[in-house]
Amino acid sequence: MDLSTLGRAELNSSQFGEVHGPFMMEQLVCQKEKMLTSKGLFMNSDPLQYAVPLLMLQMSVIVITSRIIFGVLKPLKQGMISAQVLAGVVLGPSFLGRNVAYLDTFLPPGGKIILQTISNVGFIIHLFILGLKIDWTIIKKAGSKAILIGAASYAFPFSLGSLTVFFINSTVGLPKEVVHCAATVIALSSMTSFPVTTTVLEELNILNSELGRLATNCSIVCEACGCLVALAFNLYTRERTMNGVYGILMIAGLLVSIAGVFRPLIIWLTERKSRSLNNKDVVPFYPILLILSIASIASEVFGVHAAFGAFWLGVSLPDGPPLGTELATKLDMIASSMLLPCFIAISGLQTNFFEITESHDKNHVVMIEVILLVTYGCKFLGTAAASAYCKTQIGDALCLGFLMCCQGIIEVYTTVVWKDAQVVDTQCFNLMIITILIVTGISRFLVVYLYDPSKRYKSKSKRTIINTRERNLQLRLLLCIYSVENVPSMVNLLEATYPTRFNPISFFTLHLVELRGRAHAVLTPHHQMNKLDPNTAQSTYIVNAFQRFEQKYQSTLMAQHFTAAAPFSSINNDVCTLGLDKKATLIVLPFHKHYAIDGTVGHVHGPIRNINLNVLEAAPCSVALFIDRGECEGRRSVLMSNTWQNVAVLFIGGRDDAEALALCMRMAEKPELTVTMIHFRHKSSLQDEDYSAMDEYNLIKDFKSHAANKGKVHYVEEIVKDGVETTQVISSLGEAYDMVLVGRDHDLESAVLYGLTDWSECPELGVIGDMLTSPDFHFSVLVVHQQQGDADLAIDDSYKLPVEHQKVGDTRVQPRFSAEEGFTTIDLSKN
């Protein structure tokens, strides 16, 4: 072949021309040497004629364009994958690529090959990360409900779509290539990928919702069905020769090698490095990359895509920390944020809307699209019908149907591989990409519009401390904990509530863990956690500390311990769900600022603040934000002698102050604890005893009665004229108290607060609570908020306490206070 006839002289880093390929006419690209980097414009060298500058430009333009499109589509709740495909469509022959000069400059054949090569490397690494986050053992935990819905979600579209093609073909007749295209699109439309589903759920902030957990289990069942059907079809259509048998054996051998050689080797290297550095969070990064390369190369040698070996290597490794977390952190930035967008955009670059009708006439194009939409419709209806059969609410069943229709990177990858292997032609490829974009986009938007994850725990009636006190109900606390540092002060808070045999308490600890290195959210009792999970070790430390406290107050309290691993953007759903299921009276949340030993602010955790705000907005009971200054006080553990001795409650007025006072009234029952109520009153109200509610009046009256009869209970009335004097009184508290309780919301028009409402750093704490975050104070603070609800609604009295006191020496536990709950899992509809 005369290379001088290829291309248009030496204008680029490569020359190209058309040659006869195995299936069709293809382009042959001859890459030139010494055309990698440009000498610069000042040397009359065009950078875009060289490989490296052109690659950098292509990657930059693709990433920037996809980000712009994502920003435009974000209000419509579209995902990044859709934005990246659309970026490729905009930059490709459908729009800008119709300009020949632009196409030759930005996407010359040689530059396109280099872009495809490096983006495939990014995709291989990304698929390894996706596999790493998958815990296939959850398929064992999927209940009959998830198995039925997941199987129906695959069987309905696959079978009915195939019947549709058969009916149309037998009725009107279809060309062979149209039948082949229809069969291919049916197989693709029936798919629901587990990694894609969990990605969509996380982007929509419903991964750890009731619907999210059901969709997660259903998707993994549906994907397993798809894999089995694909394997059976592959075995049926494979050539009946020894080469075909060898191919199957080699792929099986690769999977066995991954599970039996690569996985133990990586785990051994990780443990060895952890021991040598005395750090459990380090991983042998470069050896793992080498093994990943070997698995990918072996896949290509055995006749499958390199991503096959990478994905199954990731699946074979333990998800979560340290492997999942560390590898995802190190690889995500380059592979997922820079290289993956190029891989996804290539599917859009290969899409040409104007070629759809060139191979088939318009009737055939319409016919294929109808088959596609019928298949998706059957998938939606099959999923919704199966969900309704399993007694799922109609709204949730419809949303689950839409979620199972969402497709993403796995399906896009499949279409690109099929196109490269000539399984589908260009027109069929175009139809598949366009339909994936439309169906996924509509489904995501409808799910956001129809599904509210907080509806499960939203109700008109709210459990409050005041209501519990009036109805003589058991106090039930939900303590949220992020690390062992939160435990000592939480234990001191429990001890201050004074559990007794006659007036016991129930408390539930919830260890909140940010979801990293795994795909699915977890909410489980501590004793059911995987012993090999590194999060279990930290949860165990927390549980052990509370169990020692339980031993100290044996037979006066009951505890259950849970762990939630979810994205911090939606973990508030787990907090509220557990609070509802366990009939909690008060949810206690750590404040997002961590105070150092000298009283200054050490760390500020923005995501924790968002969690607190979300819980305050939708909690089914009262909520308290705990500003922990235990290190400043030197009182870090109830297991030591230094515990709270002096507690105060600041009372200005309002339902939140009344809620704080109700909790303080219980603390006043403890003989060893000195409790002080500081009542702020304006001079003009000295003759006015008209409180905003009778609950408030009765509480103050009861506290005064306690103060008159108990030596360690004190009532102090402070007469102030404005916010300045209120501030002076609060500032004078100094270090006299270990703990101060205060309500969150007050009447901002009150003269007592005049001048204090102009500025607030942390509005979620209210005016007084925000003031107490100042480093000038060295005591812990509990800011209490009573959720608004309808007091006239009936509230569950199942934890009512007996009216009569127990006899002295009676060691029996009250009937409603026992191990009846045991360590049961919370009810998540048994997905």
N, C-alpha and C positions, 0 to 999 in steps of 0.2 A: 504494500500500500504506500502511496506517495504522500508523506506527511505534509508536503507543501500545499496540498489541496485542502487540508483541514483548517478550520477556523478562518480568521481574517488577518493573516500575517502575525507578527510577533507583538501583539498588543496586550497580551495577558500572561499570567503565570502558567497558563495551560493552553493547549490547542484541542479542538474537538471536531467531531464530525459523526454522521450517522453510519452505522454498520448493521448487518443482519445479526440479530440475537437469536437465542433458542426459541423465543415465543413471538417476537415482533422486532421491528426496527428500533434499535437503541443507539444511544450516543456513546462514542468512544472518546475518552478524555485522555490526553497525553500531558502529564504534568512536567513542566520544565524545571531544571535544576537552577539553583542560585536565584530563585525568584520568591524567597520567603519574606525578606524584609526590604523596605524601600530605602533609597539613599536620600530621600527628601525632595521637597518641591524645588528647593534652590538648586538642586542638581538635575532639574528637569525630569524628575522621576515621579510618576503618578502613583501614590501609595495604594490606590484601589486596584492596581494591576498586580499587586503582590499578595501572597497568601495570608500572612499574619495580619497586616492592617485591615484587609477585607474581612477576615474572620472576626476581628475585634469590632468592626463596624456592624456586621450582621448581628452579633450577639447583643450589642448595645441597643440597636434599633428594635430588635425583637423584644427585649426585656422592657424597654421604655414604652413601646407601643402597647404591650400587654398590660402594663401597669395603668396606663391611661384608660384603656378600655375597661379594665377592672373597676377603676374609680367611677366611670360612667355607669356601669352596670350594677354597682354595689347596692344602690337603693332598691333594685329589683331582686336582690338576694341571689345574684349569680356568683358562681365560683371562679377561682383563678384558672382552672383548666379551660372553661368555656372562653374566658378572656384571652388565653394564650392561643387557642384554636382560631378565634376571630382575628387575633393579631396576624396570624399566618394568612388568613383569608384576605385581610386588607392589604398586606404586603405582597401577596401572590398574584397570580394571573387573573383573579376575579375582579380586582380593582386597580391598584397601582401597577401591577405587572402587565396590564394591557399596553403600557408604554414600553416599546421595545428597547429604547435607549436605557431606561431605568432598569429593566430586567437584565440586560446584558452587563450593566455596571454593578448592580447590587447582588444579583443571583446568576453569575456565569456558571456554566456546568462544573468547572473545576472547583470554584468556591463552594458550590452547593454540596459537592461530595465531601469536602473537608468539614463543612458545617454538619452534615449528617453523621460523619464519623465521630466527631467530638461530642455531639449531642447524644449519640447512642451510648457513649461511655457514661455520660451523666444519667441516662435512663437506667442503665444496668445497675449503677450504684443506688439510684433511687428505689428501684425494685427490690434490691437487697435490703434497704432500710424498711420498706413496707413489709417484707417477709419477716424481718427482725421484730417488728411490732406485733406480729400475729401470734396468738396463743391458741393453737389448734385444739388444745384440750377443752376449750369452751364448747366444742361441738358435743362433748359428752354431757355437758351440763344443760344443753338445750332441752327443754321439756317437750312433751308431745305436741303442745300448741305451736312452738316454733318449727318443729319438724313438719307438721302438717301444712302450715302456711308456706314455709320455704319450699317444700316439694310442689305444692300447688302453684307457686309463683313461677316455677320452671316448667312444669308439666302442661299447664293450661296454654301458654303462648306457643310452646313448641308443637304440641299436638294439634291445636286448633289452627295455628298458622300453616302447618303442613297440610291439613285437610283443606284449607282455603286454596292453597296452590293447586292441590289435586283437583278440586272442584272446578276452578277456573280453567285449568289445562284441559280437563276432559270436556268442558262445555264449549269454550271458544278456541282452544288451542293456543299454545304459547311457544315461541321459538326456544330452542334448547338453551341458548345463552341466558334468556330471561328466566327460565326455570332454575338454572344453576344460580343466578344472582339472587332469586327469591329464596332458595333454600339456604343460601349463605346469610342473608339478612335475617331470616327467622332464627338461625342459630345464634346470631349476635344479639338480637332483640330479647331473646329469652334469658340472657345472662344477667346476673346481678353479682357484682364482685364485692367480696367482704372489705378489702381495703378502700374501695370507692365509697361504699356505704358509710363506713366509719368516718371517712374524710368529710363527706357531706354532712353527717350528723354533727361533727365537731364544728364545721363552719357555720352551721345553723344554731349552735349552742344547745343542742338537745341530745348530745351523746349519752349523758347519764340520766335522761328522763325515762319515764315508763315506756314511752313509744320508742325511744332510742335504744333501749336495751332489747326490746322485742325485735326491732329491725336488725340489730347486730346479729342476734341469734338466727333470725330467718335468712339473712344474707349468706351466712356461712353454710347453712344447709342447702340453699339454692346453688351456691358455688360448687359444693360437693356433688350435687346432682349433675351440674353441667360438666364437671370433670369426668364423672363416670360415663356420661353419654358420649363425650368427646373421645375418651379412651376406647369405648366400644366401637365407635364409628371408625376410628383410626385403624383398629385391628381388622375391622371388616373390609375396609377399602385398601389396606396395604397389600403390596404385591406378595403373592404366595411363592416367594423365593427365599433362598437362604440369606440373601442380603437383607430382606425385610425382617427375618427372624433375628439376624445379627444386630440390626438397628434397635429392635425392641430390647434385646438383652443388654446392649450397651447403655441405653437410657436407664434401664433398671439398675445396671451396675453403677452408674453415676449416682443415682439416688441412694443406693446402699453405701457407696463411698462417702457421700456427704454425711449420712447419719452415723456410719460406723467408724469413719476415719477423721474427716474434717471437723465434725462437731466435738468429739472428745479431745482432739488436738488443740482447738481454740480454747476450750474450757480449761485444759491443763495449762496452757500458756498464760491464761488470765490469772488463774490461781497462783501460778509460780511468780508472776510479776507482782501480784498483790502482796505475797509473802515477802518478797525481796525488798519492796519499798514500804512495807507496813502500811499500806493504804488500799482499802477494798474497792476504791472507786477508779482505779487505773486499769486500762486495758492495753494489750499489745497491739497497738494500732496498725503498724506497718506489716507485721506478720499476718494479720487478718486480711489486709488488702492483698497480700501475696496469695493467700489461700483463695480469696474471692476471684482473683485473676485466673488461677488454675481451674476453679470450678466453671468459670465462664468460657475459658478456652476449650475445656473438655466438652461442654455443651455444643459448641460449634463443630468440634471434631465428630461428635456423634450425630450431627444432623439436625439439631434444634437451635433456637436462638440463644445467644449468650446470656440473655436475661433469665432464661429458664433455670440454669444452674445457680445464678446469683440469688434468685427468689427463693429457691428451695434451700439454699445454704442459710439464708436469713431465717426461714421458717424453722429450721432445725435447731437454731440457737435459742437460749432462754430469752424471753422478752423482758422488758423492764430493766432497772439498774442491776449491775453496772454496765453490762454489754450494750443493751438497747439504748440506754440513756447516753452513754459516752459516745458511742459510734454515731448515733443520730445527731448529737450536738456537733461533732466534728465534720460530718459529711453533708449535713443538710444545706449549709450555706453555699457550698460550691455546687454540689450535685443538684439539689432541688431548687435553688434560687437563681442559678446562672445557667446551668447546662440543660436542665429539664425543660424550661420554657422554650428553648430552641427545638428540642425534640417534639414537643407538642405543636409548636408553630409549624413544623414541617408538614404535618397533616393538613394544616390550612394552606400552606404554600403549594401543596399538591392538589388542592381543591380548586376546580374551575367551574363556576356556575354555568358558563356559556358552552361547555362541552357536554352538558347533561343529555341533550337531545341529538347529539351527533351520531351515536352508535345505534340507538333504538329510536323508533318514532315516538311521538308524544304519547300515544296510547299505551305503549309499553312502559314508558317512564311513569305515567300515572298509575298503571297497574302495579308496578313494583312499590311505589309509594303507598298505595292503598294496602298492599300486603304488609308493609312495614307498620302502618298505623293500626291495622287490624291486630297484628301481633302484640304491639304495645297495649292496645285496648284489652286484649285477652289477658295479658299479664296483670294489668290493673284490676280488672274484674275478678280474675282468679284469686289474686291476693286479698282483695276486699271481701269476696264471698267466703273464703276460708277463714278470714279473721272474724267475720260476723258469725260464722258457724261456731267458732271458739268463744263466742260471747264477748267479743271485744266491742266497745262502744262504736257506733256507726261512724262518728267523726274520726276516731282513731283508726278505724279500719280503712277509711278513705285515704287518710294521710299515709298509712303504711303502704297502701297500693301505690301512691305517688312516689314514695321513697324507693320502693323496689324497682321503679321505672327509671330512676336516676342512674346515669352511666358516666364514666369518666376516663381516667388515664388507661386503665386496663383495656377497655373497649376501643379506645383510640389506637392504642398500641396494636391490638389485634387487627384492626382494619389496615393499618400501615403495613404490617407483616404480610397480610393476605394480598395486598396490592403488589408488594415487592415480589411475592412468590407467584404472581399471576393467577391467584385463586379468584380474585375479582378484577373486573376491568375498571377503567377510570370512571365511567359513568356510574357504575354501582358504588364505587368508593365515594364519589361525590354525594350520592343520595344518602348513604349511611352516615357520613359526617354531618350533613345538614340536619338529618332527622335526629341524631343524637343531641345536637345543640338545641333544637326546638323542644323536644320532649323533656330533656333534663331541665332546661330553663323554665318551662311552664310548671313542671312538677315541683321544683324547688320553691317557686313563688307561691304556689297553692299551699304547700306544707306550712310555710311561714304564716300565711294568711289564716289557715284553718286551725292550726295546732298551737295551743298555749300550754307549755309544760307546767306552769304554776297552777293550772286549774285543779289539779289533784288536791292541793293543800290550801286552796283559797276557799274560805267559807265566811258566812256572815257572823258566826259566833267564834270568839277567840277565847282561849283559856288564859286566865290571868291569875296573879297571886291573890288579888283581892277576892275574886270569885272563889278560888280554892279555899281561902280562909273563911269566907261566909258560909260555904256549903260543907265545911269540915272535910275537905278532900285531901288526899295525900299530895304532898309537894313532890313534883317530878321535874328534874333538871336535866337538860341536855348540854353537856360541856364540850365545846369544840376546841381541839388542840392541834397545833401545827408541829410542835417539837417537845422534847422532854423539858425544855425551859419553861413551858407553860404549866407544867404539872404542879410544882409546889404551891403556888398561890391558888390554883384551882382546888387543891386539897384543903388549904386553909379556909377557902370559901365554904366548902362542904362542911368542914368542922364547925364553922361559925353558925350554920343553919341548925345545929343542935339536934341531930336525929336521936330519938328515944324509942323505947318499945311501944309506948302509947302513941307517939307521933312520929312514925318512921318516915323516911324519904326514899325515893327511887332516883337513881341518877344513871345517865347513859353517856359514855364518852365516845366521841367521834373524832378519830384521827384523820385529819384532812391532808391528803397527799396530792401534789400536782401530778397530773398524768404526763409522764415522759417515758419514751422508749417502748410504749405499748399502744395498741390501737383501740382497745375496748375499755370502757369505764368499769369500776368495781365498787360495789357497796356490799360489804359482807361482815358478819360477826368475826371477831378476832380469832376465835378458835377454829374457824373454817378456812383461814388463810393458808396459802401455800407456804410450807415451811422453808422452801428454797428461795422465796421472794425476799430480797433485801429489805423491803418495806416492813416485812413481818418482824424483823429484829428490832427496829425502832418502835413499832407498835407494842412489842413485847415489853420493852423497858417501861413504856407508859402504863401498860396494863398492870405490870408488877407493882409499880408505885401505888396505884389505886387499890390493888388487892391487899397491900399491907395496911392501908387505911381501913379497908373493909374488916380486916381482922381485929383492928382496934375497936371498931364499933359493931362487933358481931351481933346479928339478930336485930339490928335497928335500921338497917338499910339493905337495899338490893341494887346491884349494879349489872349492867351489860356493856360490853365494849365492842365498838364497831370501827371499821376502817373504810374510808371512801377515797378512791383514787380516780380523779376526773380532772378535766381542764378547769383551771381556776375561774374561767369566765362563766362556767355553768355549775360549779360545785355547790352553789347555794341551793340548787334543787335537791341535792342529797340532804342538806341540813334541814330544809323545811319538810321534806318527805319523812325523814326519821322523826322529826318533832311531832308530826301529825300521827304517825303510826304508833308512837310510844306515848301519846297523850301528854306531851311535855307541858309543864306550866311556864317554864322559863328557859330560853336558849341563851347561853353565855358564850360570847365571842371575844377572843383576844383583840385588843386594839392594834392597829397596823403600825404603830411606832414602838420600837424597842428601846428601853431606857438603860443606859449604862450605869455602872456602880456609883458614879458621881452625880447622877441625876440628869445628865444631859441626854439628848436624843441620840441613840447610837445608829440604828438602822430604821429606814422607812420602807415598808413593803406596800407599794401601790396596789397590786392585785388583791391583797388582803382587805384593803379599804373598800374595793369594789364588791368583794364578797359581803362585807358588813352592810353596805348600802342595799344590796339586793335582798339580803335576809330581812333587813328592817322594813323593806317595802312589802313583803309578801308572807311573812312568817305567820303560822297559825296560832301563835301564842305570844306572850311577852318576850322581849329581847333585852339583853343587857350587854353593853360593851365594857370589857374589863381592861382598864389601864393598869398594867402590872408594874409596880415599882418594888417588887420583892427584893431585888438585889440592892436597891438603895437602903431598904429597911434592915437588911441583914437577916430577914426571916424567910428562908427559902424552902423549908420543908417541915411538914407536920410531924415527921418522924423524929425531929429534933425538938428541943424544949422551946425554941423561939417561935411562937405562933402569935396570932393576933390577940391583943389584950384590950385594945380600945377601938371602938367603931363609932362613927358618927353618921347621921343622916341630915342633909341640908334640905329644909322644907320651905318652899316659897308658895306653893299652891299649884293645883292642877292634877290631872289624873295620873301623870307620870310620877310626880312626887308622892302621890298617894300609893302608887304601886311600890315605890322604893321604901316607903314607910311600912307597908305591909310586910315586906321581906325583913325589914329591920325589927319589926315586932316579934318575929320568930327568933331572931338572934338574941333579943332581950330575954328570952327564956333561959339562956345559958348562964349558969351561976358564975362562971369564971370570967365572963366577958363584960366589960364596961361599955354601955351603949348610951349615946347622947343624941338627942334630937335638938337641932338648932333651927328654931322657927323664925323666919324673917317676916316682919310685919311692918307696914307703913304706919306712920303716926295717925293718918286719917282713918285707919281701919281698927283702931283700938276699941271703938265702941260698936264695931260692926262684926258680928259673928256669922254673917251669911256666907257660908262656903259654897263652892261651885257644885258640890254634890254631898249627899248625906254620907256616902262612904268616907269621904275626906273628914267630915266632922266626927264621925264615930271613931275613926282611927286615931285622930288627935286626942279625943276623949279617953280612949283606951290607953294610949301611951302615957298620958298624964296620970292615969290611975296606976300604971306600972311604976312610974317614977315616984309616986307617993308611997308605994308599998315595998319597993326593992331598992336597996342601997346603991346598986351599981347601974341603975337606970336613971338618967338625968334628962330633964326638960329645960331647955334654955331658950328664952324669947329675946330676940334682937330687934330693937326698934330702929328702923333706918328711914331716911327720907328720899334717897335716890340710889342709883347704881354705884356711885363712888363709895358711899358708906357700906353698901353691901360688899364691895370688893375689899374694903378695909377689914371687915369682919372675917371674911374668908381667908385673907392673907395672914391674919393673926392666928390661924389654926396651927401654923408651924409644923412641928413634929410630934404634936400631942396625940395623934391618931395613927393607927396602922391602916385603917380602911375608912373611906368616906363614900356613902351612897348618895346619889342625887338623881332626880328625874331629868329626862331629856328635854321635853317640851314644856314651856311656860307661857303664860299670857304676856306677849311682848309689849303690851300696852301698860303693864303693871309699873307703878312708880318705883317699885323696888329694883327694877331692872333698867330704869331710865339712864340712857347713855351707854349701855353695854351691848346694844343690839346693832351698832353701826358696822361692826366688822367681826368676822369669825373665820378662823382658819379651817376648822373642822365642823361644819354645820351639822353633821350627823350626831354630834355630841350635845347639841343645844348650847345655849349661852353659858351656863355655869360649867357644864362639862368641858367645854372648849377652854375655859379659863383655867381649869384644873390640870390641863396638859402642860402647863408652864413648868420649866425646870426648877422654878422656885419652890415647888411642892415636892415632898419626898414620901408621901403616902400613896397607897394604891387607891384607885377610884373605880366604882361600879356605877355606870350610867344606865339607868333603867328606862325602858320605853314600853308602855302598855299599848298593845295593838287595839285599834278601834274595832268594835264589833257590836252586834245586836244583843244586848243584855237580856232581852225577853225570850230568846231562843233557849230551848232545853239543852243542857249540857250533860254529857255522860257522867253519871255518878258512880261508876263501877269501882272507883278507888276511894269510896267514902270511908272515913275512919269511925270507930265506935265512939259513942258519946260518953259512956262511963269509963272512968279510969280503971286500969288494971290493978289488981291487988298486989301488994308488996310481995316480992319474991316470985311472982308469976313470970316464968321465962317463955311463955308461949308467944309466938309471933302472931300478929293480927291476921284474921282470915284472908283479907284482900292483899296482905303483904306476905308473899311466899315465893317459892320458886316456880309458881305456876307459869310464868312467862319463860322460865328457863333461859336457854341461849338460842331462842328461835330466830330464824331469819325474818327480816321485814318482808311484808307481802308486796311483791312486785308483779302481781297477777300471774305468778308462776310461769314465766316465759320459757 
